[in-house]
Amino acid sequence: MSGALDARLALTLGSFRLDAELRAPGTGVTAVVGPSGSGKSTLLRCLAGLEPRALGRIRFGDETWLDAARGVCVPAHRRGAAVVFQDAAPFAHLSVRGNLEYGLRRCPVARRQLALDDVTGWLRIAPLLDRRPGGLSGGERQRVAIARALLAGPRLLLLDEPLASLDSPARAEILELLRALFARTPMPVLYVTHARSEAVHLADHVVVMEAGRVRASGPLREIMLRADAPFGEPGELGCVVEAEVIAFDERDGITELRFSGGRLYVPGRLRLGERRRIEILARDISLSLDAPHRTSILNVLPARVEAVYDAESLQPVVRVDLGGTELLARVSRRSLRLLELREGARVFVQVKAVAVIP
């Protein structure tokens, strides 16, 4: 059984104060993001039942895990949540297979939804089954830890900065595996990270934390469109588009994708018919009042200006609508004035670069 998560928590640890209200849907991946020291990991430990001094309340589905006012505090082992920390440590005295079988034994047979062979295949650890954790790379140990947690049959999976200690190639590989894995598993996932890129790759819902408080919460696309940019640095302001691969041009090596606002063209080959997540940054969009001609930019789309933010700043942000899909464009104050960009204006959006997310 899965369920929505609803929590109101308070905890004081030395000079740090957590005072956070959290709501997360009962399906998909919720990313908890924010800088180091913002309280992300403390919040996760409270949800898992690992902070006995936590006050407030936690409800998961129709269950109450914590209600300090009524003296209710369900112990960690009865909450049905599995936690994978940043420095995952599979049992050193067991082989990889032994670690996974330990997780599997923790799940009653009647509740098992995942088979060992399936999980090892999804996470590409089948060739490692007879090895000991001491001979594994950091990325391999992390994949084993995630597999063990999944095989234990949790109703909620909590991941605390699982990729933070890995190098870039290992991080990219596991991101791709996790995205495919989460699409296959029904349980809700709470994914703590300080890396905006990880949340963009994986999340359906985002919770932004700062100084022990939740600053913003909502679907990924809505949070990315926030004008006050609570999600990442201002220079990284952007949005995510869900698109379908519809054609590939052999001669030019260009893939065509369809989304609600039109067509996008990206270099390289993608599999026809699959759906892909596309990230478009505000700094990679330019606006024109006239349809561009003889331009090297392949992605030119008609749009309507919905709003202008920070008009007096050096780099205002313009929100445009492309037939139901909204994008953000960062322009100069001079361009805003010369083009007379205001709500209702018709423009052409030129997308200089897009990132296709695995």
Buried (B, 14 or more C-beta within 10 A) or exposed (E): EBBBBBBBBBBEEEEEBBBBBBBBBBBBBBBBBBEEBBBBBBBBBBBBBBBEEBBBBBBBBEBBBBBBEEEEBBEBEEBBBBBBBBEBEBBEEBBBBBBBBBBBEBBEEEEEEBEBEEBBEBBEBBEBBEBBBEEBEBBBBBBBBBBBBBBBBBBBBBBBBBBBBBEEEBBBBBBEBBBEBBEEBEBBBBBBBBBBBBBBBBBBBBBBBBBBBBBBBBBBBBBBBBEEBBBBEBEBBBBBBEBBBEEBEEEEEBBBBEBEBBBBBBEEEBEEEEEBBBBBBBBBBBBEEEEEEEEEEBBBBBBBBBBBBBEEEEBBBBBBBBEEBBBBBBBEBEBBEEBEBEEEBEBBBBBBEBBBBE
